[in-house]
Amino acid sequence: MGYVIDPPPQASVAVAGSGDRFPIRRVFCVGRNYAAHAREMGKDPDREPPFFFTKPADAVVDAPCSVPYPPLTSDLQHEIELVVAIGKGGADIAAKDVMGHIWGAAVGIDLTRRDLQAEAKKMGRPWDWGKAFDFSAPMSAVVPVSEGLDLTSGRIWLAVNGDLRQDADIADMIWSVADHVAELSRAMALAPGDLVMTGTPAGVGAVTVGDIMTGGVDGVGQINVKIGARA
C-alpha cells in the first residue's frame, strides 16, 4: 500500500546538546494554570479544574527564530511556558509516576491571536483560530530529564525588547506538572512524542512586527523569538 500524496514531514524539535531531534505527535496546552494569570483573564483560579486545548504538531518551530505576524489578527500576544516532552506513554497515570513518563523539558511561547480567542469565547466556539495557527509554538531545544531537571520550581520569565513582562516561578502553578499530566492521561492515553505546554503566568501582552521576545525557565533553557513581517 502506498500513499496517494507524499506524506508530510515528521514534526520535531531540537534536542539540547545533540544533533538528534524529538519527534512530535501532539501538542496539549493547559489553560489558566497560574492563579494571577487566571485573575487577569477574569476567572476564579480556586474553582476551576485543569482544562486543555491543542495545537498542531507542526505549529512548533525551533528557537531562536523569526516568526511572521499571523493573518486575521490585530492583537497577537505572548505566553511563556514550561513544556514537557512525553517519552513513555500511558493512561490513568498516577501523579507520583508522571516523572517516569517524561523524557525532557523545553521553553515555549504560546502565541495567541487574542482577539480571535475572545470572539470565540463570546460565541461559545472552539479556540482553534486563536491558538492553533502556523508558527504559534516557538520552542527551545528539549533538555533530557537525565540532566537532573527540577520541574517543581524555578523562575519563568519573558521580556519584550528588554522590558520584563512575565516573571514568576513554576512552583506557582495551580496544578503541578505531575498533577495536570496525570489528569490529562485520564482523558486519553498519552504517547511518546506528545508535548504538554503547562500554562503561563500573569503579564501576557501584545507584540508587534519587529519586537524581540526573550525568556526562559531556570534549569531548562532560554528562548529568543522575533516577530517578523505580516504573513
RABEL-V227991 format. One record per residue. N is the residue number from 1. RES is the residue in one letter. OMEGA is omega in whole degrees, 0 to 359 (none if undefined). D_FIRST is the distance of its C-alpha to the first C-alpha in Angstrom with 1 decimal. Layout:
BEGIN
n=N res=RES omega=OMEGA d_first=D_FIRST
n=N res=RES omega=OMEGA d_first=D_FIRST
END
This chain:
BEGIN
n=1 res=M omega=176 d_first=0.0
n=2 res=G omega=176 d_first=3.8
n=3 res=Y omega=181 d_first=7.0
n=4 res=V omega=170 d_first=9.5
n=5 res=I omega=177 d_first=12.2
n=6 res=D omega=179 d_first=13.0
n=7 res=P omega=180 d_first=13.1
n=8 res=P omega=178 d_first=16.8
n=9 res=P omega=178 d_first=18.7
n=10 res=Q omega=175 d_first=19.5
n=11 res=A omega=183 d_first=22.9
n=12 res=S omega=177 d_first=25.6
n=13 res=V omega=184 d_first=29.3
n=14 res=A omega=173 d_first=31.6
n=15 res=V omega=184 d_first=33.1
n=16 res=A omega=176 d_first=36.8
n=17 res=G omega=185 d_first=38.2
n=18 res=S omega=172 d_first=34.8
n=19 res=G omega=180 d_first=32.2
n=20 res=D omega=179 d_first=29.6
n=21 res=R omega=178 d_first=28.0
n=22 res=F omega=180 d_first=27.4
n=23 res=P omega=183 d_first=24.0
n=24 res=I omega=177 d_first=24.5
n=25 res=R omega=179 d_first=22.7
n=26 res=R omega=176 d_first=25.3
n=27 res=V omega=175 d_first=28.9
n=28 res=F omega=180 d_first=31.5
n=29 res=C omega=179 d_first=35.0
n=30 res=V omega=180 d_first=38.2
n=31 res=G omega=173 d_first=40.7
n=32 res=R omega=184 d_first=44.4
n=33 res=N omega=172 d_first=44.6
n=34 res=Y omega=187 d_first=48.0
n=35 res=A omega=183 d_first=51.1
n=36 res=A omega=178 d_first=52.6
n=37 res=H omega=177 d_first=49.5
n=38 res=A omega=180 d_first=49.3
n=39 res=R omega=181 d_first=52.9
n=40 res=E omega=176 d_first=52.4
n=41 res=M omega=174 d_first=49.7
n=42 res=G omega=182 d_first=52.1
n=43 res=K omega=178 d_first=50.8
n=44 res=D omega=184 d_first=52.4
n=45 res=P omega=185 d_first=50.8
n=46 res=D omega=186 d_first=52.5
n=47 res=R omega=189 d_first=51.0
n=48 res=E omega=169 d_first=47.2
n=49 res=P omega=181 d_first=44.6
n=50 res=P omega=173 d_first=41.7
n=51 res=F omega=191 d_first=39.2
n=52 res=F omega=168 d_first=35.9
n=53 res=F omega=185 d_first=33.9
n=54 res=T omega=169 d_first=30.8
n=55 res=K omega=175 d_first=29.8
n=56 res=P omega=179 d_first=26.3
n=57 res=A omega=184 d_first=25.2
n=58 res=D omega=169 d_first=25.4
n=59 res=A omega=180 d_first=29.0
n=60 res=V omega=178 d_first=30.0
n=61 res=V omega=182 d_first=31.5
n=62 res=D omega=171 d_first=33.3
n=63 res=A omega=7 d_first=37.1
n=64 res=P omega=184 d_first=39.4
n=65 res=C omega=169 d_first=38.1
n=66 res=S omega=179 d_first=39.1
n=67 res=V omega=181 d_first=37.4
n=68 res=P omega=171 d_first=38.0
n=69 res=Y omega=190 d_first=40.2
n=70 res=P omega=178 d_first=37.8
n=71 res=P omega=171 d_first=38.2
n=72 res=L omega=183 d_first=39.8
n=73 res=T omega=169 d_first=42.2
n=74 res=S omega=181 d_first=45.7
n=75 res=D omega=177 d_first=45.8
n=76 res=L omega=183 d_first=43.3
n=77 res=Q omega=180 d_first=44.2
n=78 res=H omega=172 d_first=43.6
n=79 res=E omega=180 d_first=42.9
n=80 res=I omega=184 d_first=43.0
n=81 res=E omega=163 d_first=41.1
n=82 res=L omega=179 d_first=40.4
n=83 res=V omega=174 d_first=36.6
n=84 res=V omega=183 d_first=35.3
n=85 res=A omega=182 d_first=32.0
n=86 res=I omega=179 d_first=30.5
n=87 res=G omega=180 d_first=29.4
n=88 res=K omega=183 d_first=29.3
n=89 res=G omega=177 d_first=28.0
n=90 res=G omega=176 d_first=29.8
n=91 res=A omega=180 d_first=31.3
n=92 res=D omega=180 d_first=35.0
n=93 res=I omega=176 d_first=36.0
n=94 res=A omega=181 d_first=39.8
n=95 res=A omega=182 d_first=41.5
n=96 res=K omega=182 d_first=43.0
n=97 res=D omega=188 d_first=39.6
n=98 res=V omega=183 d_first=37.9
n=99 res=M omega=176 d_first=38.8
n=100 res=G omega=179 d_first=36.8
n=101 res=H omega=183 d_first=33.6
n=102 res=I omega=179 d_first=34.4
n=103 res=W omega=183 d_first=33.2
n=104 res=G omega=182 d_first=35.3
n=105 res=A omega=181 d_first=36.9
n=106 res=A omega=174 d_first=37.3
n=107 res=V omega=180 d_first=39.4
n=108 res=G omega=172 d_first=37.8
n=109 res=I omega=175 d_first=39.2
n=110 res=D omega=177 d_first=38.0
n=111 res=L omega=189 d_first=38.7
n=112 res=T omega=171 d_first=39.7
n=113 res=R omega=192 d_first=40.4
n=114 res=R omega=180 d_first=43.4
n=115 res=D omega=178 d_first=44.5
n=116 res=L omega=176 d_first=41.2
n=117 res=Q omega=180 d_first=41.0
n=118 res=A omega=179 d_first=44.6
n=119 res=E omega=178 d_first=43.9
n=120 res=A omega=178 d_first=41.0
n=121 res=K omega=182 d_first=43.3
n=122 res=K omega=183 d_first=46.0
n=123 res=M omega=182 d_first=43.7
n=124 res=G omega=182 d_first=42.0
n=125 res=R omega=177 d_first=38.6
n=126 res=P omega=183 d_first=35.8
n=127 res=W omega=193 d_first=36.5
n=128 res=D omega=183 d_first=33.2
n=129 res=W omega=178 d_first=34.8
n=130 res=G omega=189 d_first=37.5
n=131 res=K omega=196 d_first=35.3
n=132 res=A omega=182 d_first=31.7
n=133 res=F omega=182 d_first=31.9
n=134 res=D omega=175 d_first=30.8
n=135 res=F omega=186 d_first=32.5
n=136 res=S omega=181 d_first=34.2
n=137 res=A omega=174 d_first=33.9
n=138 res=P omega=190 d_first=35.3
n=139 res=M omega=174 d_first=35.4
n=140 res=S omega=176 d_first=37.1
n=141 res=A omega=180 d_first=35.5
n=142 res=V omega=177 d_first=34.8
n=143 res=V omega=181 d_first=37.5
n=144 res=P omega=178 d_first=36.6
n=145 res=V omega=178 d_first=38.7
n=146 res=S omega=177 d_first=39.7
n=147 res=E omega=177 d_first=42.0
n=148 res=G omega=182 d_first=44.2
n=149 res=L omega=171 d_first=43.3
n=150 res=D omega=182 d_first=45.6
n=151 res=L omega=179 d_first=43.7
n=152 res=T omega=180 d_first=46.8
n=153 res=S omega=181 d_first=49.1
n=154 res=G omega=182 d_first=49.5
n=155 res=R omega=172 d_first=50.3
n=156 res=I omega=188 d_first=47.8
n=157 res=W omega=174 d_first=48.9
n=158 res=L omega=176 d_first=48.1
n=159 res=A omega=175 d_first=50.3
n=160 res=V omega=183 d_first=50.0
n=161 res=N omega=178 d_first=51.8
n=162 res=G omega=180 d_first=53.7
n=163 res=D omega=183 d_first=54.8
n=164 res=L omega=181 d_first=53.9
n=165 res=R omega=180 d_first=52.3
n=166 res=Q omega=183 d_first=50.6
n=167 res=D omega=184 d_first=52.2
n=168 res=A omega=178 d_first=51.7
n=169 res=D omega=181 d_first=50.6
n=170 res=I omega=172 d_first=47.4
n=171 res=A omega=180 d_first=49.8
n=172 res=D omega=180 d_first=50.6
n=173 res=M omega=174 d_first=47.3
n=174 res=I omega=176 d_first=47.9
n=175 res=W omega=181 d_first=45.0
n=176 res=S omega=176 d_first=44.5
n=177 res=V omega=181 d_first=41.1
n=178 res=A omega=184 d_first=41.2
n=179 res=D omega=186 d_first=42.2
n=180 res=H omega=174 d_first=39.7
n=181 res=V omega=175 d_first=36.7
n=182 res=A omega=179 d_first=37.7
n=183 res=E omega=178 d_first=38.1
n=184 res=L omega=183 d_first=34.7
n=185 res=S omega=176 d_first=33.1
n=186 res=R omega=179 d_first=34.8
n=187 res=A omega=179 d_first=32.9
n=188 res=M omega=179 d_first=29.4
n=189 res=A omega=173 d_first=28.0
n=190 res=L omega=183 d_first=28.1
n=191 res=A omega=175 d_first=25.4
n=192 res=P omega=182 d_first=25.5
n=193 res=G omega=176 d_first=25.3
n=194 res=D omega=173 d_first=27.2
n=195 res=L omega=175 d_first=30.3
n=196 res=V omega=174 d_first=33.4
n=197 res=M omega=200 d_first=36.0
n=198 res=T omega=178 d_first=39.2
n=199 res=G omega=185 d_first=41.4
n=200 res=T omega=176 d_first=44.1
n=201 res=P omega=180 d_first=47.9
n=202 res=A omega=176 d_first=50.4
n=203 res=G omega=179 d_first=51.1
n=204 res=V omega=182 d_first=48.1
n=205 res=G omega=187 d_first=48.9
n=206 res=A omega=171 d_first=48.0
n=207 res=V omega=182 d_first=46.9
n=208 res=T omega=183 d_first=46.9
n=209 res=V omega=179 d_first=46.0
n=210 res=G omega=179 d_first=47.4
n=211 res=D omega=177 d_first=47.8
n=212 res=I omega=177 d_first=46.9
n=213 res=M omega=172 d_first=45.9
n=214 res=T omega=181 d_first=46.5
n=215 res=G omega=179 d_first=46.2
n=216 res=G omega=172 d_first=45.3
n=217 res=V omega=182 d_first=45.4
n=218 res=D omega=178 d_first=47.8
n=219 res=G omega=181 d_first=46.2
n=220 res=V omega=180 d_first=42.7
n=221 res=G omega=179 d_first=42.9
n=222 res=Q omega=183 d_first=43.7
n=223 res=I omega=179 d_first=42.0
n=224 res=N omega=184 d_first=43.0
n=225 res=V omega=176 d_first=41.6
n=226 res=K omega=175 d_first=43.0
n=227 res=I omega=182 d_first=42.6
n=228 res=G omega=181 d_first=41.8
n=229 res=A omega=180 d_first=42.3
n=230 res=R omega=181 d_first=41.0
n=231 res=A omega=none d_first=37.4
END
